[in-house]
Amino acid sequence: MEHLIYNIRSTREHLGYSQEYMAMKLGIGQNGYSKIELGYTRITVERLFEIARILNVDVFTLLQPRVVNAVA
């Protein structure tokens, strides 16, 4: 799970997306999104696909161990 959270955060930062932007696109509050990146909230399969779509990467890319600056 740690590598998934790392990949989401690093890809988001590489794209210059804020947590606020991600939260808005997901229809949740910034605090809720922050909890996802901190690992306090489990990521459902549906939510994982939504995040991957927003980041424009394949879900399997996010699941790989420590993908640095993955951009499609």
N, C-alpha and C positions, 0 to 999 in steps of 0.2 A: 504494500500500500504506500510505503514511503516514496518509492520511485515514481508512482503515479502522481502523487501530490507534487513532487519535485518537477516532473515533466509539465504538469499543468501550469504551475507557477512560472517556471523558466520560459515556457513558450509564450505565456501571456505577457511577461515582462519584455521579451524579445520583440513582440509585436507592438509594444507600447500601449497595451490595453491596461486600464486601471481596474481595480477590484470593483469599483462603482459601475464601470462599463459592463463588466461581466455579469454583475448582479442584475443590472437593468435588462440585459439580453435574456437572462434566465428567468426574469420575473420574480426575483427575490430581493431582499434587502442586502446592503453591503455587508452588514454584520453576519448574515447567513452565508454569504459567499466566503467571507473571511474564515468562518468556521470550517468550510470545506477545505480550504488551503492549509489550515492548521491541523487538519485531521480529526477535528472534533465531531464532524458530521460525516457519516458514511455516504459514499457516492453510489447512487443506484445506477443500474445499467442505463436506464433512460436518461438520467442526468449526465452520465459520462458521454453518451452520444451527442447530447445537446452541447456540452462543453467542447467536444472535438469539432463539431460543426462551426461553432463560433470562432474557434482558433484555426479553422481551416486545415485540420490535420486528421489523419486516420486514427480511429480509436486504438488500433494496434500500436501506433507510434507512441501514444501516451502510456501504453502498458509496458513498453520496453524499458529495461533498466537504464536509467539516467541518460535520456536523450537530451543533448545540449543544443539549444537554439534550433529546434525542429520547426521548420516552416515549409508548407507545401508550395 
